[in-house]
């Protein structure tokens, strides 16, 4: 629809993890009883639903905002890590999450390849690592390698008399 005003759809708290049972996106699907559930089938369902939604956004010329905790760094960290994660640790964790949710990452790349598309990202407390230059560079390589101008990373956003922010700003959630 030419000349139509683009609407921004907002998604928050996907909590995509490394694809194991600590992955909150999977736990939400199956509840407490994991015995008869295939993790791979649930992950496929999550990525398929996100793909469908992104295709719908593209078909209707809408934009997307990921409003925090899209990725769940704490749930995907290695259990044997003793110290605070380094930037290299965070890059590895992000790539592990991206590998577990390849369908979603490809869908974001498809979205960002569309003329006029705008993806806005406000990192939350579980994906604060997106503010690290190395993690952001890897994210951009996967999502918008040819069109970085179609992605904005924001701390918050004021638009059309609406203020968008992910949760409270607490000292332990900051990355300066």
C-alpha positions in Angstrom: 0.0 0.0 0.0 1.8 3.1 -1.3 1.6 6.2 0.8 0.3 4.3 3.8 1.7 5.4 7.1 4.1 2.8 8.5 3.1 1.4 11.9 5.7 0.2 14.3 4.9 -3.1 16.1 6.6 -3.6 19.4 7.7 -7.0 20.8 9.4 -7.5 24.1 10.6 -10.2 26.4 11.1 -13.1 23.9 14.0 -14.3 26.1 15.6 -16.4 23.3 18.3 -18.5 24.8 20.7 -21.1 23.7 18.0 -23.7 22.8 18.3 -25.8 25.9 15.8 -26.2 28.7 17.1 -23.0 30.4 15.8 -21.1 27.4 12.8 -19.2 28.7 11.1 -19.1 25.3 11.0 -22.9 25.5 10.0 -23.1 29.1 7.0 -20.9 28.4 5.9 -23.3 25.7 6.0 -26.5 27.7 5.6 -25.5 31.4 7.2 -27.8 33.9 6.8 -31.2 32.3 9.5 -31.8 29.8 9.3 -35.6 29.5 7.3 -35.8 26.2 8.5 -32.6 24.5 11.1 -32.3 21.9 13.2 -29.1 22.4 14.0 -29.0 18.7 10.3 -29.0 17.8 9.5 -26.2 20.2 12.4 -24.1 18.9 11.2 -24.7 15.4 7.7 -23.6 16.4 9.0 -20.4 18.0 11.1 -19.5 15.0 8.3 -20.3 12.5 5.8 -18.1 14.4 8.3 -15.2 14.4 9.0 -15.8 10.7 5.2 -15.6 10.0 4.9 -12.4 11.9 7.9 -10.8 10.2 6.6 -11.8 6.7 3.2 -10.2 7.7 5.1 -7.0 8.8 6.9 -6.8 5.4 3.7 -7.5 3.4 1.9 -4.7 5.2 4.9 -2.3 5.2 5.2 -2.0 9.0 8.2 -1.5 11.2 9.4 -3.5 14.1 10.7 -2.6 17.6 12.4 -5.2 19.8 11.8 -3.6 23.2 14.3 -5.5 25.4 15.1 -9.0 26.4 14.9 -10.3 22.9 17.9 -12.5 23.8 18.5 -14.0 27.2 22.2 -13.8 27.9 22.1 -15.0 31.5 20.2 -18.2 30.5 22.6 -18.9 27.7 25.9 -18.3 29.7 28.2 -21.2 30.3 27.7 -22.8 33.7 31.5 -23.0 34.3 32.0 -19.2 34.0 33.5 -18.0 37.4 34.1 -14.3 36.7 32.1 -11.5 35.1 31.8 -12.1 31.4 34.2 -10.4 29.1 33.1 -8.9 25.8 34.5 -12.0 24.0 32.4 -14.2 26.3 29.3 -12.1 25.4 30.1 -12.4 21.7 30.3 -16.2 22.1 27.0 -16.3 24.0 25.3 -14.1 21.5 26.5 -16.4 18.6 25.3 -19.4 20.5 21.8 -17.9 20.9 21.8 -16.8 17.2 22.7 -20.3 16.2 19.9 -21.8 18.3 17.4 -19.4 16.7 18.6 -19.2 13.1 15.1 -18.9 11.7 14.5 -15.8 13.7 17.9 -14.3 12.7 17.2 -15.0 9.0 13.7 -13.5 9.4 15.3 -10.3 10.8 17.7 -10.2 7.9 14.8 -10.6 5.5 13.0 -7.8 7.2 16.0 -5.5 7.1 16.5 -6.2 3.4 13.2 -4.6 2.5 13.2 -1.0 1.2 11.8 1.4 3.8 12.0 -1.1 6.7 13.1 0.1 10.1 14.1 -2.2 13.0 14.6 -0.5 16.3 16.2 -2.3 19.2 16.1 -1.2 22.9 18.3 -3.6 24.8 16.9 -4.8 28.1 18.6 -6.1 31.2 18.9 -9.7 29.8 20.3 -8.5 26.4 22.3 -5.5 27.7 25.3 -7.2 25.9 23.9 -5.7 22.6 25.5 -2.4 23.8 28.9 -4.0 23.6 30.7 -3.1 20.3 31.7 -6.7 19.5 28.2 -8.1 20.1 26.6 -5.3 18.2 29.0 -5.9 15.2 28.1 -9.6 15.2 24.3 -8.8 15.4 24.6 -6.4 12.5 26.6 -8.9 10.4 23.7 -11.4 10.8 20.8 -9.0 10.5 21.7 -6.1 8.3 25.0 -6.7 6.5 23.9 -4.7 3.5 21.6 -2.2 5.0 22.8 -1.0 8.5 20.8 2.2 8.1 17.7 0.1 8.6 18.6 -0.7 12.2 18.6 1.6 15.1 19.9 0.7 18.6 18.3 3.0 21.2 18.3 3.4 25.0 14.7 4.5 24.9 12.4 6.2 22.4 9.9 9.0 22.5 7.6 8.9 19.5 4.1 10.1 18.9 3.6 11.1 22.6 4.6 7.6 23.7 7.7 6.8 25.7 9.2 3.3 25.1 11.7 1.9 27.6 12.5 -1.7 28.8 11.9 -1.9 32.5 13.4 0.2 35.3 16.9 1.6 35.0 18.8 0.0 37.8 22.5 0.2 38.5 23.1 -3.5 37.7 21.3 -3.2 34.4 23.5 -0.4 33.1 26.4 -0.7 30.7 28.3 2.5 30.4 
